[in-house]
Amino acid sequence: MSEPNRSLTCPRCSAGMEPGYIIDQGHGTRTVPKWVAGQPRTSIWTGLKLRGLDQIKVATYRCRRCNYLESYAAG
């Protein structure tokens, strides 16, 4: 993931935001969520069909004052 932008300000209260991440927890796994273009296509075996699709990790920022979260595709 690219270096987080540390100069973000909260769109709700204008305080500074700190970089972080949200955990995507599955059966025995913990990963960072990813953004995929288009509509989800279900798969009987894996839940979603993702073969050949670009996946971009998601960066999340939290407001230091009001705790608002905002996420960005970090590609």
N, C-alpha and C positions, 0 to 999 in steps of 0.2 A: 504494500500500500504506500502511496506517496506521502511525503511529509505533510502533516496537517497544517492548515492555515490557522495560525494562532491569533489573527487579528479580527476574527468574526465577532460581531456584536449581536445580541439577542434582538429579534424583530419585535418582541413584545415589550421589553423593559429597557433595552439599550445597554444592558450590562455586558461584561465580557463573557465569552463562552469558552469552555475547555474541551479539548478533544478527548474522545473515548470510543467505546464500541459497545454494541449490543451482542449478547451471546445467542446464537441459534443452536438450540440443544435438541439432539435427536436420540435415537437408540444407541447409547454408548458413545456418542460423539458430541463435541462442542466446537463450533466454527463461527466465523464472522459471516453475517448475512451477505448475499450477493444480489445484484440487480441484473435481470435478464430482460431484454426487449421482447415485446409482443405479449400475446395471451398465453397463459399456462396450458400445456397439453399433458393430460394425465397418462400415467403408465401403471400398469398392473404390478410390475416388478419393483420399480424404484420410486413410485409416487408421482414423479414428473419426468417428462422427456426433455433432456438437456443436451443430448449429443449434438455437436456441431454449433452450439449456440455460445456466443460470447457472454462471459459472466464477469461482472465488475464488482469488486468488494465495496461495501457500504461503510462510510465513515460517519460517525454520529458525534454531535457536539451537545453539551449540556450548559445551560445558563447558570452561572455562579450565583445569581440572585433568585430567580423564580423557578429554576429547575426545568425550564422548557427544553425539550429535545428537538433537534433538527438533524436530519440525515441527508447525506450527499453520496452519489456514486463517485467513488474516488479513482476514476480512471483517467 
